[in-house]
Amino acid sequence: METETKNWAEKEAEEYTSHFDGEKLPALKLIENEITEISIDTSKPFDKWVNQEDSTVKKIIPCMVAGNQYVWWLNVKNPLYSEIITKVALSYPEPLVIKILQTGAKQSTRYTIVK
């Protein structure tokens, strides 16, 4: 039986890749108190990002706004995320088109899906 000679950090460093082969897109920035129509690409599962400092998990949601492609970084603990996933399940495999209203900024940001 072979013994483990590498520490966990060495193993992590070997497995970690810092390069990204996909298309780099700008992050979606919504304007406070303005309704924005967003078309969410539902063709594949959303990528996940984990902040190593505080274990925050965000989903990277590919979307289009006014003909421009973006990625929307949305915290999975945000109640809007569960609303979006429920709607994606109903619209799959078609893109999900929603209208979002952002109120507040930074820590007090709130999103509302406009009917």
LINFEN-V574236 format. One record per residue. PHI is phi in whole degrees, -180 to 180 (none if undefined). Layout:
[[PHI] [PHI]]
//
This chain:
[[none] [-82] [-91] [-80] [-104] [-96] [-80] [-61] [-70] [-64] [-63] [-61] [-63] [-69] [-83] [-76] [-121] [-100] [-98] [-123] [-89] [-79] [-75] [-87] [-118] [-70] [-77] [-70] [-123] [-86] [-100] [-58] [63] [-126] [-81] [-122] [-89] [-123] [-106] [-95] [-76] [-107] [-71] [-149] [-60] [-71] [-69] [-121] [-129] [-118] [-77] [-68] [-75] [-125] [62] [-67] [-112] [-123] [-99] [-104] [-100] [-73] [-152] [-127] [-135] [52] [81] [-110] [-88] [-142] [-122] [-109] [-89] [-123] [-64] [-68] [-83] [-69] [-56] [-63] [-61] [-67] [-63] [-65] [-61] [-62] [-70] [-62] [-60] [-79] [-93] [-54] [-94] [-73] [-60] [-94] [-110] [-135] [-114] [-119] [-115] [-100] [-124] [78] [-144] [51] [-66] [-99] [-67] [-130] [-117] [-132] [-80] [-90] [-78]]
//
